[in-house]
Amino acid sequence: MNKDTFKNITSKRLFMPIMCLVIVLLANVIKTPDFFKITLENGVLSGYIIIVINRASELVILAIGMTLVTAASGGQDISVGAVMAVAAAVCCQILSGGEVSVDSLASPLIIAIIAAILAAALCGAFNGFLVARLGIQPMVATLILFTAGRGIAQLITKGQITYIRVDSYKTFGGYIGKCPIPTPIFLAIIVIIIVQLVLKKTALGLYIESVGINGTASRLVGLNSTLIKFLTYVICGAMAGIAGVIASSRIYSADANNIGLNLEMDAILAVALGGNALGGGRFSLMGSVIGAYTIQALTTTLYAMNVKADQLPVYKAVVVIIIVILQSPVFKKMLANQKAKKTSGTTATEGGK
Amino acid sequence: MKKKFLAKALSVMMAAALLTGCGGGGGDKQSSDSNVSSNGGGSGSDIITVGFSQVGAESDWRTANSESMKSTFSESNGYKLIFDDAQQKQENQITAIRNFIQQEVDYIVLAPATESGWDSVLQEAKDADIPVIIVDRMINISDDSLYTAWVGSNFKLEGQKACEWLKAYAEAKGIKELNIANIQGTIGSSAQIGRTEALNEAVEANGWNLLAQQTGEFTQAKGQEVMESMLKQHDNINVVYCENDNEAFGAIDAIEAAGKKVGPDGDILVMSFDTTKAGITDTQSGKIILNTECNPLHGPRVEEIIKKLENNETPAKQAYVDEGIFAYGTDVTNVNIDGTDYPVTEVTDDVISGRAY
């Protein structure tokens, strides 16, 4: 391969995140040779790769919202997991009409889903108001809903797990009719495309980056930085709402204690794995998406390798540490220096972003 | 200007925090009612005041547990129950116990969220001469005299019952080879430890194949995800040993999505614990072939202990609740563990309608 094109590829922003995903996936080939085998079973596609893409859907959607929040405000929304539970609770409670377990819908599906996403967006708006208008640290502001969210969800479901045993509700976490591909995969892709289009076709993406890099300067050139920050939190809330509905549809119930549990940390990790600076500013949406798939690939890989349950977190931590180090600016600089020494003469222009 | 903002921000946060706090307790009318009325009274009168600190309302089982306490310690039975929902947090429980001591309740009942960290607050209760009865989970404590008695389930015995039943069922049905997948509970919980231990011993003793073992964290979502992965890995699983009903629901979803059949005539037998109403409904249809009970109705046992204490008798330090075995069909009528016979109940409509939870 031509040296220049090689360097071109390695210096690309998305190179490292993609490499990490590829490494995690390749590790399976040695241990589980049929990891990549996709078969048609029972009329639906089946295989580890499908499991990874399917199970990562909620995380991908959360990571998109988290990326925007991170870029604009330089902080993270740690309430997304709890907001998922709120959305699931709202959705199931409307569908069940207050019953604990129902076999038929009490109200139309579309109304419940819109209400759920609106409720989640409202939570996002609350966070956004605290952060953008009152200037509270994002971590502190979202801590309120992080603790209160599940309590709110419990109040909505009256402390019960509400079951919606209706096939049409299972569609979002299952399959549409005879379609062999799980619905969450479609939903994740649709969300990615819509957000990407909005960011690219309007100036919103650029605005978010500039607010994140320097809020005051952006305001001076005429951008309403408060509104833009606020908007990212509302979007993040809505994303959490969509993820909450999917997660709830998978188990056709609203389990207020467990839906989205610890998922906020995975979403932040996905943003970091995607090569985004957690301090805000420039961002790569696709990086975060790849980061999210990497995390799920890691989980599924550990299941496939039959790692004992009590050791699972240790393995996960080790791999995450390695990936984060590989992507750290200091390490990249070291790598670049090494290269520069080897091919002394060519000046290394790589470095942190 | 900035200071004003800060002040506003802080007040908003405080208000929010207050709301959260109230949200938890406010969900329970009984708690606020009895809180007010029991402030003055308690000791001295005929009414026995009991303070109950419950972990939360995380599952149907827990709700049934709370209900059992509420119905046992009702005013018509001569009790005043102060109920506190701790929302899964130990610090809330410690605060609740301190409140109980201040309100001079006669007895404290505690369903602990965690095993450790109870020494100092229970010492306070002991100093105030209030007997403490632990229910459900056990606590880890340096001085056993800090609590009066414990009421709960024998998780190991539950597991042994399930395994003995499986052995007898396999013999009755002529199943030669048992390939078992174990979906464990939350690692470290006493229910997981007891049930997994019993399975591991039975596997060892009977030469069964334990193909996979992974935690489903007692939730339906994780049970589904883990089962999905296990089915990819092994295509010869014929028994799934789930450690609660929610995991079993998830496992059944995953098995059916993979095009396999659960039940006595299908490819895979699903075993479960807890016997919630939804759980034994699936047992009646054979989807869950065996459901071993984990009885949440602790109220009567706790009342027995309190009555003994009232009569100045010493209750047993550990009291297990009675727990049944519920199965599909009548292939096995009873199991024998260490010389004791335990009957197996076939699930019928009457059994299901008799379930409170």
Interface residues (C-beta under 8 A of the other chain):
Chain A: T32 E41 N42 G43 V44 S46 G47 Y48 I51 R55 S101 L130 L134 G135 I136 V140 I144 T147 A148 G151 I152 Q154 L155 K158 G159 Q160 I161 Y163 G174 A247 R250 I251 S253 D255 N257 N258 I259 T300 Y303 A304 N306 K308 A309 D310 L312
Chain B: F5 K8 A9 V12 M13 A16 A17 L19 T20 G23 G24 G27 G56 A57 E58 S59 D60 T63 Q87 Q88 Q184 I187 G188 A212 Q213 Q214 T215 E217 T219 Q220 A221 Q224 E225 V226 E228 S229 M230 K232 Q233 N246 F249 G250 D253 A257 A258 G259 A278
